[in-house]
Amino acid sequence: MTVYNENGVSESDTGSIERIASLARKYESNGDPACVSSGVGDVGGISYGLYQLSSNVGSVDEFVAWLTEYPKPEYANYGKLLSMNKVNSKEFIADWKNIGYVDPGGFGMLQDEYIKEMYYEKASKMLCKENYCADKHTDAMRAVILSRAVQNGVSGCVSVMKNAVSFIDKGENWNLSYVDDKAFDGDMIRAIYDFLIDECDSATLHGDIICRSFYGFCKGSASVIYGLRSRFVREKADALSMLGGANNDA
């Protein structure tokens, strides 16, 4: 749980996530903390909030449990209210949407803090063990790391990046330590999304309606796979545009 100073302000600087959360927010929920997906064709089931936390893999339950233990009672009460009903029930969905509509700033801040603590920071630590230190890189690269951690999971983010390195120079047996400098961020961003686009293109039908890519990073109905591919094309362009813009000092 995040530590607070005497004024009740998070010492982890939650606000800093706003610089690197734009990609994930845009493509997960269009920036709406009250957002609840339909779950149709998505193996993750119904998803919730700014970062579309998945219900089928327990991500929503974990967020609610974290929220009930929040140090500030007025926010912990949101978690206690949500915990009164089963995830995906009509009551749970109604409560989630209502909190997001009534207090979008507070509810969004809580989701930001949770994602920073449980996804971005954990992915950064795992990447550091692979000799790739996120803090040395641009905001654009860190935004991609956050987006991949949210969509692919913490370990999945690391796996995506390790697989993507081969798309930079197929003639070399590179690992992440070879690109641990912001000078490589453009190459790495292109490689990550080229790898994911290639994953979508490799998807084949498993069962009646579910498609699965070669490495398993893209799963769902044909329409979901199509949507993922479209997202990766557009997210790649946005990340590269961010890289070329201002405020990219590591």
Contacts in CASP RR format, 6 or more apart in sequence:
PFRMAT RR
TARGET T0000
AUTHOR 0000-0000-0000
METHOD contacts of the structure
MODEL  1
MTVYNENGVSESDTGSIERIASLARKYESNGDPACVSSGVGDVGGISYGL
YQLSSNVGSVDEFVAWLTEYPKPEYANYGKLLSMNKVNSKEFIADWKNIG
YVDPGGFGMLQDEYIKEMYYEKASKMLCKENYCADKHTDAMRAVILSRAV
QNGVSGCVSVMKNAVSFIDKGENWNLSYVDDKAFDGDMIRAIYDFLIDEC
DSATLHGDIICRSFYGFCKGSASVIYGLRSRFVREKADALSMLGGANNDA
1 66 0 8 1.000
1 69 0 8 1.000
1 70 0 8 1.000
1 71 0 8 1.000
2 10 0 8 1.000
2 11 0 8 1.000
2 12 0 8 1.000
2 14 0 8 1.000
2 71 0 8 1.000
2 113 0 8 1.000
2 117 0 8 1.000
3 10 0 8 1.000
3 11 0 8 1.000
3 12 0 8 1.000
4 10 0 8 1.000
4 11 0 8 1.000
4 71 0 8 1.000
5 11 0 8 1.000
8 72 0 8 1.000
10 113 0 8 1.000
12 113 0 8 1.000
12 116 0 8 1.000
12 117 0 8 1.000
14 109 0 8 1.000
14 112 0 8 1.000
14 113 0 8 1.000
14 116 0 8 1.000
15 112 0 8 1.000
16 116 0 8 1.000
17 112 0 8 1.000
17 113 0 8 1.000
17 115 0 8 1.000
17 116 0 8 1.000
17 120 0 8 1.000
17 146 0 8 1.000
18 112 0 8 1.000
19 139 0 8 1.000
19 143 0 8 1.000
19 247 0 8 1.000
20 120 0 8 1.000
20 139 0 8 1.000
20 142 0 8 1.000
20 143 0 8 1.000
20 145 0 8 1.000
20 146 0 8 1.000
21 50 0 8 1.000
21 112 0 8 1.000
21 115 0 8 1.000
21 143 0 8 1.000
21 146 0 8 1.000
22 143 0 8 1.000
22 238 0 8 1.000
22 242 0 8 1.000
23 143 0 8 1.000
23 144 0 8 1.000
23 146 0 8 1.000
23 147 0 8 1.000
23 235 0 8 1.000
23 238 0 8 1.000
23 239 0 8 1.000
23 242 0 8 1.000
24 50 0 8 1.000
24 51 0 8 1.000
24 115 0 8 1.000
24 143 0 8 1.000
24 146 0 8 1.000
24 147 0 8 1.000
24 150 0 8 1.000
24 151 0 8 1.000
25 31 0 8 1.000
25 50 0 8 1.000
25 51 0 8 1.000
26 238 0 8 1.000
27 147 0 8 1.000
27 231 0 8 1.000
27 234 0 8 1.000
27 235 0 8 1.000
28 35 0 8 1.000
28 47 0 8 1.000
28 49 0 8 1.000
28 50 0 8 1.000
28 51 0 8 1.000
28 52 0 8 1.000
28 150 0 8 1.000
28 151 0 8 1.000
29 35 0 8 1.000
29 49 0 8 1.000
29 50 0 8 1.000
29 51 0 8 1.000
29 52 0 8 1.000
31 50 0 8 1.000
32 49 0 8 1.000
32 50 0 8 1.000
32 104 0 8 1.000
33 49 0 8 1.000
33 50 0 8 1.000
33 100 0 8 1.000
33 104 0 8 1.000
33 105 0 8 1.000
33 106 0 8 1.000
33 107 0 8 1.000
33 108 0 8 1.000
33 111 0 8 1.000
34 49 0 8 1.000
34 96 0 8 1.000
34 97 0 8 1.000
34 98 0 8 1.000
34 99 0 8 1.000
34 100 0 8 1.000
34 101 0 8 1.000
34 104 0 8 1.000
34 107 0 8 1.000
35 48 0 8 1.000
35 49 0 8 1.000
35 50 0 8 1.000
35 52 0 8 1.000
36 46 0 8 1.000
36 47 0 8 1.000
36 48 0 8 1.000
36 49 0 8 1.000
36 93 0 8 1.000
36 96 0 8 1.000
36 97 0 8 1.000
37 45 0 8 1.000
37 46 0 8 1.000
37 47 0 8 1.000
37 48 0 8 1.000
37 52 0 8 1.000
38 46 0 8 1.000
39 45 0 8 1.000
39 46 0 8 1.000
39 47 0 8 1.000
40 221 0 8 1.000
41 209 0 8 1.000
41 210 0 8 1.000
41 220 0 8 1.000
41 221 0 8 1.000
41 223 0 8 1.000
41 224 0 8 1.000
42 220 0 8 1.000
42 221 0 8 1.000
42 224 0 8 1.000
43 56 0 8 1.000
43 210 0 8 1.000
43 219 0 8 1.000
43 220 0 8 1.000
44 54 0 8 1.000
44 55 0 8 1.000
44 56 0 8 1.000
44 57 0 8 1.000
45 54 0 8 1.000
45 55 0 8 1.000
45 56 0 8 1.000
46 55 0 8 1.000
46 88 0 8 1.000
46 93 0 8 1.000
47 53 0 8 1.000
47 54 0 8 1.000
47 55 0 8 1.000
47 60 0 8 1.000
48 55 0 8 1.000
48 60 0 8 1.000
48 63 0 8 1.000
48 96 0 8 1.000
49 96 0 8 1.000
49 111 0 8 1.000
50 108 0 8 1.000
50 111 0 8 1.000
50 112 0 8 1.000
50 115 0 8 1.000
51 111 0 8 1.000
51 115 0 8 1.000
51 119 0 8 1.000
51 150 0 8 1.000
52 150 0 8 1.000
53 59 0 8 1.000
53 60 0 8 1.000
53 63 0 8 1.000
54 60 0 8 1.000
55 61 0 8 1.000
55 87 0 8 1.000
55 88 0 8 1.000
58 87 0 8 1.000
60 87 0 8 1.000
61 87 0 8 1.000
62 118 0 8 1.000
63 111 0 8 1.000
63 114 0 8 1.000
64 79 0 8 1.000
64 82 0 8 1.000
64 83 0 8 1.000
64 87 0 8 1.000
65 83 0 8 1.000
66 114 0 8 1.000
66 118 0 8 1.000
67 75 0 8 1.000
67 76 0 8 1.000
67 78 0 8 1.000
67 79 0 8 1.000
67 82 0 8 1.000
67 110 0 8 1.000
67 114 0 8 1.000
68 76 0 8 1.000
68 79 0 8 1.000
68 80 0 8 1.000
68 83 0 8 1.000
69 76 0 8 1.000
70 76 0 8 1.000
70 78 0 8 1.000
70 79 0 8 1.000
70 110 0 8 1.000
75 106 0 8 1.000
75 110 0 8 1.000
78 99 0 8 1.000
78 107 0 8 1.000
78 110 0 8 1.000
81 95 0 8 1.000
81 99 0 8 1.000
82 92 0 8 1.000
82 95 0 8 1.000
82 96 0 8 1.000
82 99 0 8 1.000
84 91 0 8 1.000
84 95 0 8 1.000
85 91 0 8 1.000
85 92 0 8 1.000
85 95 0 8 1.000
86 92 0 8 1.000
99 107 0 8 1.000
100 107 0 8 1.000
100 108 0 8 1.000
115 146 0 8 1.000
115 150 0 8 1.000
119 146 0 8 1.000
119 149 0 8 1.000
119 150 0 8 1.000
119 153 0 8 1.000
119 154 0 8 1.000
120 142 0 8 1.000
120 145 0 8 1.000
120 146 0 8 1.000
120 149 0 8 1.000
122 149 0 8 1.000
122 154 0 8 1.000
123 134 0 8 1.000
123 145 0 8 1.000
123 146 0 8 1.000
123 148 0 8 1.000
123 149 0 8 1.000
123 153 0 8 1.000
123 154 0 8 1.000
123 157 0 8 1.000
123 158 0 8 1.000
124 133 0 8 1.000
124 134 0 8 1.000
124 135 0 8 1.000
124 145 0 8 1.000
126 154 0 8 1.000
126 155 0 8 1.000
126 157 0 8 1.000
126 158 0 8 1.000
127 133 0 8 1.000
127 134 0 8 1.000
127 145 0 8 1.000
127 157 0 8 1.000
127 158 0 8 1.000
127 161 0 8 1.000
127 176 0 8 1.000
128 134 0 8 1.000
130 158 0 8 1.000
130 162 0 8 1.000
130 175 0 8 1.000
130 176 0 8 1.000
130 177 0 8 1.000
131 175 0 8 1.000
131 176 0 8 1.000
131 177 0 8 1.000
131 180 0 8 1.000
132 161 0 8 1.000
132 176 0 8 1.000
132 177 0 8 1.000
132 179 0 8 1.000
132 180 0 8 1.000
133 180 0 8 1.000
134 141 0 8 1.000
134 142 0 8 1.000
134 145 0 8 1.000
135 250 0 8 1.000
136 180 0 8 1.000
136 181 0 8 1.000
136 182 0 8 1.000
136 250 0 8 1.000
137 182 0 8 1.000
137 185 0 8 1.000
137 250 0 8 1.000
138 182 0 8 1.000
138 185 0 8 1.000
138 243 0 8 1.000
138 248 0 8 1.000
138 249 0 8 1.000
138 250 0 8 1.000
139 242 0 8 1.000
139 247 0 8 1.000
139 248 0 8 1.000
139 249 0 8 1.000
140 185 0 8 1.000
140 186 0 8 1.000
140 189 0 8 1.000
140 239 0 8 1.000
140 240 0 8 1.000
140 242 0 8 1.000
140 243 0 8 1.000
140 244 0 8 1.000
140 248 0 8 1.000
141 182 0 8 1.000
141 185 0 8 1.000
141 186 0 8 1.000
141 188 0 8 1.000
141 189 0 8 1.000
141 243 0 8 1.000
143 239 0 8 1.000
143 242 0 8 1.000
144 188 0 8 1.000
144 189 0 8 1.000
144 192 0 8 1.000
144 239 0 8 1.000
145 157 0 8 1.000
145 161 0 8 1.000
147 235 0 8 1.000
148 156 0 8 1.000
148 157 0 8 1.000
148 160 0 8 1.000
148 161 0 8 1.000
148 192 0 8 1.000
149 156 0 8 1.000
149 157 0 8 1.000
152 159 0 8 1.000
152 160 0 8 1.000
152 217 0 8 1.000
156 217 0 8 1.000
159 215 0 8 1.000
159 217 0 8 1.000
160 192 0 8 1.000
160 195 0 8 1.000
160 196 0 8 1.000
160 217 0 8 1.000
161 176 0 8 1.000
161 188 0 8 1.000
161 192 0 8 1.000
162 175 0 8 1.000
162 176 0 8 1.000
163 195 0 8 1.000
163 215 0 8 1.000
164 188 0 8 1.000
164 191 0 8 1.000
164 192 0 8 1.000
164 194 0 8 1.000
164 195 0 8 1.000
165 174 0 8 1.000
165 175 0 8 1.000
165 176 0 8 1.000
165 178 0 8 1.000
165 179 0 8 1.000
165 188 0 8 1.000
165 191 0 8 1.000
166 174 0 8 1.000
166 191 0 8 1.000
167 190 0 8 1.000
167 191 0 8 1.000
167 194 0 8 1.000
167 195 0 8 1.000
167 198 0 8 1.000
168 174 0 8 1.000
168 179 0 8 1.000
168 184 0 8 1.000
168 187 0 8 1.000
168 188 0 8 1.000
168 191 0 8 1.000
172 178 0 8 1.000
178 184 0 8 1.000
179 187 0 8 1.000
179 188 0 8 1.000
182 248 0 8 1.000
182 250 0 8 1.000
185 243 0 8 1.000
186 240 0 8 1.000
186 243 0 8 1.000
189 236 0 8 1.000
189 239 0 8 1.000
189 240 0 8 1.000
189 243 0 8 1.000
190 236 0 8 1.000
190 240 0 8 1.000
192 236 0 8 1.000
193 232 0 8 1.000
193 233 0 8 1.000
193 235 0 8 1.000
193 236 0 8 1.000
193 239 0 8 1.000
194 236 0 8 1.000
196 217 0 8 1.000
196 218 0 8 1.000
196 228 0 8 1.000
196 232 0 8 1.000
197 229 0 8 1.000
197 232 0 8 1.000
197 233 0 8 1.000
197 236 0 8 1.000
199 213 0 8 1.000
199 214 0 8 1.000
199 215 0 8 1.000
199 216 0 8 1.000
199 217 0 8 1.000
199 218 0 8 1.000
200 213 0 8 1.000
200 218 0 8 1.000
200 225 0 8 1.000
200 226 0 8 1.000
200 228 0 8 1.000
200 229 0 8 1.000
200 232 0 8 1.000
201 229 0 8 1.000
202 213 0 8 1.000
202 214 0 8 1.000
203 211 0 8 1.000
203 212 0 8 1.000
203 213 0 8 1.000
203 214 0 8 1.000
203 218 0 8 1.000
203 219 0 8 1.000
203 225 0 8 1.000
204 211 0 8 1.000
204 212 0 8 1.000
205 211 0 8 1.000
205 222 0 8 1.000
206 212 0 8 1.000
209 220 0 8 1.000
209 221 0 8 1.000
209 222 0 8 1.000
210 219 0 8 1.000
210 220 0 8 1.000
210 221 0 8 1.000
211 218 0 8 1.000
211 219 0 8 1.000
211 220 0 8 1.000
211 221 0 8 1.000
211 222 0 8 1.000
211 224 0 8 1.000
211 225 0 8 1.000
212 218 0 8 1.000
212 219 0 8 1.000
212 220 0 8 1.000
213 219 0 8 1.000
213 225 0 8 1.000
218 225 0 8 1.000
218 228 0 8 1.000
218 229 0 8 1.000
242 248 0 8 1.000
END
